[in-house]
Amino acid sequence: MHILRRFSFLLLLPLLFTLSGCGLKPIVPKGIEGIKFLKLDPIQGLVILDLGMKIDNPNGIGFTLFGSELDVKVGGVDLGKVTINEKVKIKRKTEEVYHVKVNAKLADVIRSIPALIKVIAQKQANVEVKGWIRAGTLGLKKTIPVELKQEQVPASDQQKK
């Protein structure tokens, strides 16, 4: 078993050298295409949102988004620091919209619930996202800064079926 690990490491070593020398291009968040309010969980103290984030990956390899710290404002309402709820796989050489589930703390938004209900009723809102997301593949990890400000983003309180 120990020999098998060494052998697999020796096979992986040239691949890592090849990847490190090929000059990986940055993954770029391009915008917010939609926002959905999925769930209000008073027991866990969370508001769960689905952000439709347009992400450009010009690289020949895919990545996984697995961490974040984002300040999100929807319709002028500060949701506080939100975090990615689930890992999201980013395809190689694509610019696509990925649905990223994020958690906001209920304590941060409880005083703004009437304003959030108004945003949901309007079906669109201005959205601001600032912070960072972390992406990685094959042991390589990168922290990507995010600063997006977009007007008239479609908003909904229900998921598409």
C-alpha positions as CSV (number, residue, x, y, z in Angstrom):
1,M,0.0,0.0,0.0
2,H,2.8,2.4,0.9
3,I,4.6,1.7,-2.5
4,L,1.3,2.4,-4.3
5,R,1.1,5.8,-2.6
6,R,4.7,6.7,-3.6
7,F,4.1,5.5,-7.2
8,S,0.9,7.6,-7.5
9,F,2.7,10.7,-6.1
10,L,5.5,10.2,-8.6
11,L,2.9,10.2,-11.4
12,L,1.2,13.2,-10.0
13,L,4.4,15.3,-9.6
14,P,5.0,16.0,-13.3
15,L,1.4,17.0,-13.7
16,L,1.7,19.5,-10.9
17,F,4.9,20.9,-12.4
18,T,3.1,21.2,-15.8
19,L,0.2,23.0,-14.2
20,S,2.3,25.4,-12.2
21,G,4.3,26.4,-15.3
22,C,1.3,26.9,-17.6
23,G,0.2,30.1,-16.0
24,L,-3.3,29.6,-14.7
25,K,-5.5,32.6,-15.5
26,P,-7.8,34.0,-12.8
27,I,-11.4,32.9,-12.4
28,V,-13.5,36.0,-12.8
29,P,-16.9,36.6,-11.3
30,K,-18.7,38.7,-14.0
31,G,-22.1,39.5,-12.4
32,I,-25.2,38.4,-10.6
33,E,-28.0,37.0,-12.9
34,G,-30.6,36.3,-10.2
35,I,-31.3,36.0,-6.5
36,K,-33.7,33.7,-4.8
37,F,-34.8,33.6,-1.2
38,L,-34.9,29.9,-0.5
39,K,-35.5,29.4,3.2
40,L,-35.8,31.1,6.5
41,D,-34.6,28.8,9.3
42,P,-35.4,30.3,12.7
43,I,-34.0,27.2,14.5
44,Q,-30.5,27.4,13.0
45,G,-30.8,31.2,12.7
46,L,-30.2,31.3,9.0
47,V,-31.6,32.9,5.8
48,I,-30.6,30.8,2.8
49,L,-30.3,32.5,-0.6
50,D,-29.4,31.3,-4.1
51,L,-27.2,33.7,-6.0
52,G,-27.0,33.1,-9.7
53,M,-23.3,34.2,-10.2
54,K,-21.9,34.5,-13.7
55,I,-18.3,33.1,-13.5
56,D,-15.7,33.1,-16.3
57,N,-13.1,30.2,-16.1
58,P,-10.7,30.6,-19.1
59,N,-8.5,27.7,-17.9
60,G,-8.3,24.2,-19.3
61,I,-9.1,22.7,-15.9
62,G,-12.2,23.0,-13.8
63,F,-12.3,24.3,-10.2
64,T,-14.5,23.9,-7.1
65,L,-15.7,26.9,-5.1
66,F,-15.6,25.8,-1.5
67,G,-15.4,28.8,0.7
68,S,-16.3,32.5,0.9
69,E,-16.8,35.6,3.0
70,L,-19.1,38.0,1.2
71,D,-20.9,41.1,2.2
72,V,-24.2,41.1,0.4
73,K,-26.7,43.9,0.0
74,V,-30.1,43.3,-1.7
75,G,-32.3,46.3,-2.4
76,G,-30.2,48.4,0.0
77,V,-30.7,45.8,2.8
78,D,-27.4,44.6,4.3
79,L,-27.5,40.9,4.8
80,G,-24.1,40.9,6.6
81,K,-21.4,38.3,6.0
82,V,-22.6,35.4,4.0
83,T,-20.9,32.1,3.4
84,I,-21.2,29.4,0.7
85,N,-23.4,26.6,1.8
86,E,-22.3,23.9,-0.7
87,K,-19.3,23.3,-2.9
88,V,-19.9,24.4,-6.5
89,K,-18.0,22.9,-9.5
90,I,-16.9,25.4,-12.1
91,K,-16.5,23.9,-15.6
92,R,-13.3,24.4,-17.7
93,K,-13.2,27.0,-20.5
94,T,-16.7,28.4,-19.8
95,E,-18.5,31.5,-18.8
96,E,-21.7,30.3,-17.1
97,V,-24.1,31.2,-14.4
98,Y,-23.6,29.0,-11.3
99,H,-26.2,28.8,-8.5
100,V,-24.3,29.4,-5.3
101,K,-26.3,28.8,-2.1
102,V,-25.3,31.2,0.6
103,N,-26.2,31.5,4.3
104,A,-26.9,34.8,6.0
105,K,-27.3,35.0,9.7
106,L,-30.9,35.7,10.8
107,A,-29.7,38.1,13.5
108,D,-28.1,40.3,10.8
109,V,-31.3,40.6,8.8
110,I,-34.1,40.3,11.3
111,R,-34.6,44.1,11.6
112,S,-34.7,44.3,7.7
113,I,-37.4,41.6,7.1
114,P,-40.1,44.2,6.0
115,A,-37.6,45.6,3.4
116,L,-36.7,42.1,2.2
117,I,-40.4,41.3,1.8
118,K,-40.7,44.4,-0.3
119,V,-37.8,43.4,-2.5
120,I,-39.3,39.9,-3.0
121,A,-42.6,41.5,-4.0
122,Q,-40.9,43.7,-6.6
123,K,-39.3,40.7,-8.3
124,Q,-36.0,42.7,-8.9
125,A,-33.5,44.4,-6.8
126,N,-30.1,46.1,-6.8
127,V,-27.5,43.7,-5.5
128,E,-24.0,44.4,-4.2
129,V,-21.5,41.7,-3.4
130,K,-18.0,42.3,-2.0
131,G,-15.5,40.0,-0.4
132,W,-13.8,36.8,-1.6
133,I,-14.4,33.3,-2.7
134,R,-11.9,30.4,-2.5
135,A,-11.5,28.0,-5.4
136,G,-9.3,25.0,-5.9
137,T,-8.3,21.9,-7.9
138,L,-5.7,19.2,-7.6
139,G,-4.4,20.7,-4.3
140,L,-4.0,24.2,-5.8
141,K,-6.1,26.8,-4.0
142,K,-6.7,30.4,-4.8
143,T,-8.6,33.2,-3.1
144,I,-10.5,35.3,-5.6
145,P,-11.6,38.9,-4.7
146,V,-15.2,39.7,-5.6
147,E,-16.7,43.1,-6.0
148,L,-19.9,43.3,-8.0
149,K,-22.6,46.0,-8.1
150,Q,-25.6,45.3,-10.3
151,E,-28.9,46.9,-10.8
152,Q,-32.3,45.3,-11.5
153,V,-31.3,41.7,-10.7
154,P,-34.3,39.4,-11.0
155,A,-35.4,38.3,-7.5
156,S,-37.8,35.5,-6.5
157,D,-38.8,33.8,-3.3
158,Q,-39.2,30.4,-4.9
159,Q,-36.9,28.0,-6.7
160,K,-37.5,27.2,-10.4
161,K,-39.0,23.7,-10.7
